Amino acid sequence: MTCVPAVFFGCAGIKSAASHSAGCGILRVRVLDGFTDEPIEGASVTVPELGRSFPTGAGGLTEGIETPVIPDGEYDRLLPSASGRATLIVRAEGYTPCLLLYVRVTPGLTRAPTVRMFPADGSLPVFTTIEAPDEEWCRALVDKYS
């Protein structure tokens, strides 16, 4: 079993951990109100793999977040993928915190995942979602076993 370093500080730090990563991708996270689709300015998007948080601006968007591609070998025996995964923790005043798992990070590409937040009403301590794999990869897996 190979251990992946717990904290990366952008892709510049990848050189020392080259065997654990397949490059970098960019995440530009959009945070919206789940009922109105209005952008949420001032939300905090934490990427635990980077050990950093990034604020959203007026359009509910973060700056481009350079993120290492941390390979996800869970399905490699079925069909390897060039994409890796990251984790997002999103907080905003008056909203239930969001945890987004398995966020796709693809080498050399910019992705803009959207996080919809819902007002904190006490019914849920954390709103958790899991991002689906890349559609092309899913199609290729189905085709392989059809």
FENURWO-V637804 format. One record per residue. N is the residue number from 0. RES is the residue in one letter. SS is DSSP state (H for helix, E for strand, - for the rest). PHI is phi as a letter, one per 40 degrees, with the letter a starting at -180 (999 if undefined). PSI is psi as a letter, one per 20 degrees, with the letter a starting at -180 (NA if undefined). Layout:
n: (N,N)
res: (RES,RES)
ss: (SS,SS)
phi: (PHI,PHI)
psi: (PSI,PSI)
This chain:
n: (0,1,2,3,4,5,6,7,8,9,10,11,12,13,14,15,16,17,18,19,20,21,22,23,24,25,26,27,28,29,30,31,32,33,34,35,36,37,38,39,40,41,42,43,44,45,46,47,48,49,50,51,52,53,54,55,56,57,58,59,60,61,62,63,64,65,66,67,68,69,70,71,72,73,74,75,76,77,78,79,80,81,82,83,84,85,86,87,88,89,90,91,92,93,94,95,96,97,98,99,100,101,102,103,104,105,106,107,108,109,110,111,112,113,114,115,116,117,118,119,120,121,122,123,124,125,126,127,128,129,130,131,132,133,134,135,136,137,138,139,140,141,142,143,144,145)
res: (M,T,C,V,P,A,V,F,F,G,C,A,G,I,K,S,A,A,S,H,S,A,G,C,G,I,L,R,V,R,V,L,D,G,F,T,D,E,P,I,E,G,A,S,V,T,V,P,E,L,G,R,S,F,P,T,G,A,G,G,L,T,E,G,I,E,T,P,V,I,P,D,G,E,Y,D,R,L,L,P,S,A,S,G,R,A,T,L,I,V,R,A,E,G,Y,T,P,C,L,L,L,Y,V,R,V,T,P,G,L,T,R,A,P,T,V,R,M,F,P,A,D,G,S,L,P,V,F,T,T,I,E,A,P,D,E,E,W,C,R,A,L,V,D,K,Y,S)
ss: (-,-,-,-,-,-,-,-,-,-,H,H,H,H,H,H,H,H,H,H,E,E,E,E,E,E,E,-,-,E,E,E,E,-,-,-,-,-,E,-,-,-,-,E,E,E,E,-,-,-,-,E,E,E,E,-,-,-,-,-,E,-,-,-,E,E,E,E,E,E,E,-,H,H,H,-,-,-,-,-,-,-,-,E,E,E,E,E,E,E,E,-,-,-,E,-,E,E,E,E,E,E,E,E,E,-,-,-,-,E,E,-,-,E,E,E,E,-,E,-,-,-,-,-,-,E,E,E,E,E,-,-,-,-,H,H,H,H,H,H,H,H,H,H,-,-)
phi: (999,c,c,c,d,c,b,b,b,g,c,c,c,c,d,c,b,d,c,b,a,b,h,b,b,b,b,b,c,b,b,b,c,c,c,b,g,c,c,b,c,g,c,b,b,b,b,d,c,c,g,b,b,b,c,c,c,d,c,g,b,c,c,c,b,c,b,c,c,c,d,b,c,d,b,d,c,c,a,c,b,c,c,b,a,a,b,b,b,b,b,a,d,g,b,c,d,b,b,b,b,f,c,c,b,b,d,g,b,b,b,b,c,b,b,b,b,b,d,c,b,g,c,a,c,a,c,b,b,b,c,c,c,d,c,c,c,c,c,c,c,c,c,c,b,c)
psi: (p,p,p,p,q,h,p,q,m,r,i,h,i,h,h,i,k,h,i,i,q,k,b,q,r,p,p,n,p,p,p,q,p,h,h,i,j,p,q,o,q,j,q,p,o,p,n,h,h,i,k,q,q,p,q,q,a,h,j,j,q,r,r,p,o,o,p,q,o,o,q,n,j,h,j,h,h,g,o,q,q,i,q,a,q,r,q,p,p,p,q,q,p,j,q,p,q,q,o,o,q,l,p,p,p,p,p,j,q,p,q,m,q,p,p,p,q,q,q,o,j,i,i,p,h,p,o,p,q,p,p,q,r,p,g,g,g,g,g,h,g,g,h,h,j,NA)
